[in-house]
């Protein structure tokens, strides 16, 4: 299980100044930890699409934002992502709570469509991604910052299990 | 009732070093008269998210004032942004809404509730620190300088007359300099202008 503080440690090594987003059950502890962190400003939004506009403005203003949201909100935010971070070529790392991933396993029962559509949508929108399933995957988060900067594009880390 | 062209000319006369973000119906009227390097045309972007973008700029650069010229149709697409801005409480953000009651660039179809919505009331209810509403040129002329100096977030609703404007495309020979670039080029240019390019 990944601890929220491990993610914040990566953020700090990468010079993250602002975390913009909307909480979910998977990243709940990360939001709580950021509320008490004086080094990274948490900006909460009412709907996930706003987060990409805010993050794009932060980056143009010289800050280094990350976006935190759930897959449901990511699906809702498509045009905002397209029209801001993608069209403005903003290097941006987003962490996406992968609600329902377990429901995709064979024989799991009712499938959560928020999980079904996430990866096909990421691929369709041209957003490269990795999965942050455990502490051993934390280097992927570090690499996402480097790759998004190099490519001047958004990249995503999917988080399938609730953070500790 | 205000005329948009008069309003933007009045704003231009008061503008010093502010970052000015335009969208929809204000991109061309402002871009024709202002050639400032801190102008940003949020065009070919995501309708409804220009105020979000301006909020990000204001948070990143608390040493600068940021003005955003929003449209009523755009604001209606993301009304929650009023709450987001009020909660983030940037003292340096001034959010204008040009309320003409229609989607102008698609041929003046009415926005839902067009002509009867109280945008200033919405901003006030969302918790915006400082709210103004103008529909009279003389009132605007008298109060605008003070409104622009107020500690933000500031919200200014402007009831403007219906006009006609066709849809614009970014192209190399566009009379508005910002629209000669791609949105990415414009975003990276402004980042450089604001000194945000990392070494």
Interface residues (C-beta under 8 A of the other chain):
Chain A: X17 X18 X20 X41 X43 X44 X45 X46 X47 X49 X50 X51 X52 X53 X54 X55 X56 X57 X58 X59 X60 X61 X62 X63 X65 X79 X80 X81 X82 X83 X84 X87 X88 X89 X90 X152
Chain B: X40 X44 X45 X46 X47 X48 X49 X50 X51 X52 X53 X54 X55 X56 X57 X58 X59 X60 X61 X78 X80 X81 X83 X84 X87 X88 X182 X183 X184 X186 X187 X188 X190 X191 X194 X195 X196 X197
